[in-house]
Amino acid sequence: MSTRSDIGSLEADICNQPGAGDAGAPWRLRFWSVFTGQAFSLLGSALTQFVLLWWITDTTSSVSALATAGMAALLPQALLGPLGGTFADRYSRRLLMIGADAISALCMIFLIVVFLTNRIELWHVYVMMCVRSAMQAFQAPAAAASMSMLVPRSFLPRAAGLVQTLQGLTTVAAAPLGALAMALMPMGWALGIDVLTAVLGISPLLIFGIPQIRHCRRRAGGILQQLCEGIGVVWHNPGLRRLYALLGAVVLVIMPSFTLVPLLVKEHFAGGAPQVALMEGLGGVGMVIGGLVIASIAPRRQVPWILWGFAVSCIALALTPLVPAHLFGLAVAWWVVSGLTFILGNAPLTALLQMTVPNHLQGRVLSLLTTVMGLAAPIGLAMATPLGEWFGVRWLFVGMGVLGAMVSIAGFLSPTLLRLDRPFSRIDTGEPGACL
């Protein structure tokens, strides 16, 4: 079994507590089993997201309704993210992942029932999206922090690229499969696919353990103290502070675009669910290519990739709605470029944090990033809603892309940020328990 070997002096202060199950399995077998299970789970979640957003679009044709759905899907995860990250460092990450997937599956069962009995209301969808988002606050940091314990340190950049490739593949498959499912079966049964994929995601976690390094309970302090320790890691490191601020600003600007894509296709390009599926599916192809590029190159300097990747992605985003309505294929091409370059920035970001932050703190540090981005997203949606109603969704996309590119390029003006990924850089964990 290969795990991170650079724990060093931390060993005196932490307890090595592997997860239950087959902890002695070869790392490749364990990694690929868990990786494949999570691939199915992500596919089901992405398919469900597509189906529900298109149902809201087709039912309401409202920017406000889609913005509300976006907030329901983002805000609970953002608010609970620090708690989820603390739990991921304090308790069994494996059990957190199992429990979160199981509760999300129960939410889908509820929606299946109300759809099949024709009792569905818009607020039902909003509530279930809130619950699933809350579960993501616990599942996501547990899964991300587990990665560095499932593979050797040298494999981490490639693992991050593979994870981004996986997310791209789910986007490729989810949109057309969601459109196909809606065409062939009632809405309720289409949502049932998510329940099946959740079971497939849980199954490997019942077989394989996940090694975990975390503080001994007698030395770690309470949950609040551990939460503050995670905040202190970011606050005491100027490079991380600037990185988190920049990413929050980028997400604030561009996140509404991911929620409003169906409305752009419907209003500007006069398309329906098949056109939305085509655009999102081929955008996923770009994400797959971007993930494979990072997995093959494994860049040694992550920060330039992060900044240029996000900047070019935003420029392509701005060019997408500028395409004339009768040239939908060209708009799709720009959307593919945006997805590809987004991953060229996002995959190195994950690898950077996994390689520089001690594993027993990764759950909190990664969840704090999720919280920063998650809080920025609904604020961006709230700001975009009146602007979209006023200027129209097409020009809203243009403005978001241009402003997002400017924010990303501004990162090159910070020498502290550019030094963050220098070889042998080490994250200063600050004073444990210091909450600023």
Buried (B, 14 or more C-beta within 10 A) or exposed (E): EBBBEEBEEBEEEBBEEBBEBEBEBEBEEBBBBBBBBBBBBBBBBBBBBBBBBBBBBEEBEBBEBBBBBBBBBBBBBBBBBBBBBBBBBBBBBBBBBBBBBBBBBBBBEBBBEBBBEEEBEBEBBBBBBBBBBBBBBBBBBBBBBBBBBBBBBEBBBBBBBBBBBBBBBBBBBBBBBBBBBBEEEBBBBBBBBBBEBBBBBBBBBEEBBBBBBBBEEEEBBEEEBBBBBBBBBBBBBBBBBBBBBBBBBBBBBBBBBBBBBBBBBBBBBEBBBBBBBBBBBBBBBBBBBBBBBBBEBBBEBBBBBBBBBBBBBBBBBBBBBBBEEEEBEBBBBBBBBBBBBBBBBBBBBBBBBBBBBBBBBBBBBBBBBBBBBBBBBBBBBBBBBEBBBEEBBBBBBBBBBBBBBBBBBBBBEBEEBBEBBEEEEEBEBBEBBBEE
